[in-house]
């Protein structure tokens, strides 16, 4: 056990925010802090993976990305497009036609990000990846992304109740991972059927399995059907935030603009949104 003074001395990097590409999220007190677990929840195809990938490629920090939900061709095309600004369709065409050499230097500059593409990694697989990362680079990642949490193999669930308890246990495991490695661990997750179309604000209660107890931060993502360019605007709502502002209804959000060609995210010109 530690005194308060000793706690200050042994805290390490815990609590330090990693580079955040969105000032709009920062205005809502959303920071992705090392040593903590966050959950990003949204309906299928809403853009939660793009949100995580843009975060992972921002700045120059060590990253471990478990991409169970997307294969190497998809993630490589997306990452290359985000980094270079080239159209993602052209990038993927170059990849499939083995004309990818022109991108190798740019990708090589991001040596610190490592991907695992196992479709159903086990916790043991993830621990092995972290050990290998530390062996290669001499440090733990500052950001770990689990895309997504339901793809992690926890041994199967016989019914809905055990499924929920399994997700709770996985959140506990990832929270321990964050504390042990001093990484920010970000897990991507689904929402309940009522919100799966992604066209209205998603409250904390809309997170599938209602597993918001453990994460320090829960952000839900939806699109606004009233927006002229609906598919180009992502609304990120902090529905739980131990470090600052939260609106459990999901009706307060930061507006992020998605460039559909380069897959880059930036703050929308009208950066904040509130639904009364």
C-alpha positions, -999 to +999 in steps of 0.1 A: +000+000+000+011+036-006+007+070+010-006+099-010+030+112-015+042+077-025+012+074-049+024+105-067+058+090-071+047+056-084+019+067-108+042+065-138+025+077-170-010+068-159-035+096-165-015+113-192-036+119-224-025+105-257-025+129-287-061+137-295-068+148-331-102+164-322-104+198-304-142+194-305-140+162-283-115+180-260-141+208-255-163+181-241-136+169-218-130+138-239-093+127-235-079+092-240-058+088-210-030+062-204-038+036-179-075+038-186-101+019-206-126+035-230-155+021-250-166+034-284-200+020-293-220+025-326-242+007-351-226-013-379-209+008-406-213+041-386-176+047-384-163+036-351-134+018-367-124+049-387-125+069-355-102+045-338-078+042-368-076+080-372-067+082-335-041+054-338-024+072-368-024+106-352+009+117-336+039+094-331+031+069-303+035+032-300+002+014-309-011-022-308-043-027-329-062-059-327-082-058-360-104-088-355-133-072-374-114-061-406-087-079-427-053-067-436-063-054-471-090-033-456-070-018-428-039-013-450-060+006-476-077+027-450-044+036-432-026+044-464-054+067-476-055+085-442-017+090-442-013+100-478-046+117-487-050+095-517-084+082-526-090+049-508-104+032-539-072+040-558-051+028-529-069-005-528-066-009-565-028-004-563-027-030-535-046-056-554-025-051-585+008-053-566+017-017-574+021-007-538+058+001-537+052+039-539+035+038-505+061+018-486+082+048-475+052+066-460+040+034-442+076+027-430+076+060-412+048+047-390+069+018-377+054+021-342+019+007-351+014-030-352-017-049-362-030-084-354-056-097-378-067-128-359-105-131-363-110-143-327-079-136-306-079-150-271-067-131-240-036-153-242-030-143-278-032-106-268-008-110-239+017-127-262+014-098-287+021-073-259+051-093-248+065-094-283+058-057-287+078-050-255+106-073-266+109-056-300+105-020-290+115-019-253+082-003-242+045-011-241+021+006-265+006+039-255-026+029-273-042-005-276-073-008-298-096-039-296-117-039-328-141-052-315-146-065-280-172-092-290-146-108-313-123-117-285-126-154-277-137-158-241-148-194-244-184-189-257-217-180-240-247-203-235-272-175-231-277-137-230-269-135-193-236-153-196-229-132-227-232-100-206-211-114-178-185-124-204-184-088-217-182-074-182-153-098-175-135-088-207-139-051-197-123-060-164-095-078-182-089-048-206-090-024-177-063-045-159-043-044-192-045-006-193-032-004-157-004-029-161+009-015-194+000+022-188-016+022-222-049+037-231-070+007-241-099+015-265-125-012-271-150-009-299-185-023-294-220-026-307-253-011-296-288-025-290-311-031-319-331+001-314-300+021-322-283-002-347-292+020-377-270+047-362-294+075-371-301+090-337-282+097-305-272+066-286-276+068-248-254+049-223-283+024-219-281+017-257-246+001-253-251-037-260-249-057-229-251-025-208-214-029-199-207+008-191-197+001-155-160-005-159-147+019-187-136+053-176-150+068-208-178+057-230-184+074-264-213+065-287-213+075-324-243+082-346-251+100-379-276+128-383-302+121-410-310+159-411-274+167-422-272+174-460-241+151-461-253+125-436-226+100-445-199+126-440-207+136-404-201+115-373-215+127-340-195+115-310-214+116-276-196+112-243-222+093-224-199+084-195-167+103-185-151+100-151-127+129-160-153+155-170-185+162-188-209+135-197-245+134-210-259+099-205-287+106-230-262+110-259-278+143-269-247+163-265-220+155-291-189+166-310-194+168-348-167+152-369-165+155-406-154+124-426-138+128-460-152+098-478-123+096-503-094+098-479-112+085-447-097+114-427-117+128-398-116+164-388-137+187-366-169+199-384-172+236-390-202+235-365-181+215-340-207+210-313-243+197-313-270+196-287-305+180-290-330+194-264 
